[in-house]
Amino acid sequence: MAKWGEGDPRWIVEERPDATNVNNWHWTEKNAGPWSKDRLKELLLNLKISKNGVDCKITEVDKLEGDASANNRKGKLIFFYEWDIKLKWEGALSGGNEKVKGEVQIPNLSEENEVSEVDIIVTIKGSGEEAQRVKAFMHNFGRDEIRNQLKEYIRSLKEEFSKGLILPKKGETPVKPDNVSTITSGFNKKINMEPVVASKKNQQIGCKLETKTIELSEKLQCRAQEFYDAMTRIEMVTAFTQGHVKMEAEKGGKFVLFGGNITGEFRELVPAKKIVQYWRYKQWPDQHFSEVTFTIEEKNDHTLVRLKQELVPAAEVEQTRENWRRYYFESMKRTFGFGAFL
């Protein structure tokens, strides 16, 4: 078997004049956080919203918390962004005597939601008739203008910021963003990724639960740290599970995968070496958890991952073993290029 960087055309540096990420095969990531903050401030600060005798303006970006990244895998761009934004604004009626001040809160700007679904909450300081009219204007018209700016942020993130992530192969011209297939984390996809489950007639009810242990080993074409990241970084877990993920990768941190079918808790985390989880299927008896240990060992030409899962209900052993192969290891190979060399 070839050693790191030998044999597989994805690793042959001569295929790329700059010798990086041959054929765009491997998962690469670009931090879009600082750029996004500048872009959002540029789009929102001093935004003027005027119509029908009402003039309003965003005067301050009071809060801008979150992060964003652009990722490349097999020539596809995968974007992650999540922002909690608070704006200050002021406005007045033409010929009015009162200057109205207020706030706009945008707590959930992320790829999980369409811009039309993003909450935009308008509040004011004061309760007079003019203040209420201006607030109604911001609620009915101002929110649409703000949504247009958020759409422009997302467009520029995907088209402007992502330039250079898709590298041309040898002899090719640079790839234009509009020629690149773009996908998100999968939060809005109507995909059924539920694990295969055993028939309920095989489950034991009302008696002592018989359990067994599963042991698997898998050879992956990646570094040990890359496999560890694929199991603990929310954007990578989202990519290979193709669904909404909740995860706190720390000791005692909880995780929820595959639409709530898999839940658990991290018990031990040793980067590039070991991961221990409490782990359960939704259909298992209430409060019954197995314990899963991933032992990660990097070799000269591959990384060996050993999985040991204790306390698996006996009736679920074969299905659980198949689910590990299908929904974890095989999916990682397809998504990140961790499979056998071509």
Secondary structure, DSSP 8 states (H G I E B T S, - for coil): ---TTSSSTTT-GGGSTT-SSGGG-S-EEEE-HHHHHHHHHHHHTT-EEEETTEEEEEEEEEEEEEEEEEEEETTEEEEEEEEEEEEEEEEEETT-S--EEEEEEEEEEETTS-GGGS--EEEEE--SHHHHHHHHHIIIIIHHHHHHHHHHHHHHIIIIITTTSS---TT-----GGGSEEEE-STT-----------GGGS--SS---EEEEEEEEEESS-HHHHHHHHH-HHHHHHHHTS--EE--STT-EEEEGGGTEEEEEEEEETTTEEEEEEEETTSSTT--EEEEEEEEE-SS-EEEEEEEEEEEGGGHHHHHHHIIIIIIHHHHHHH--S---
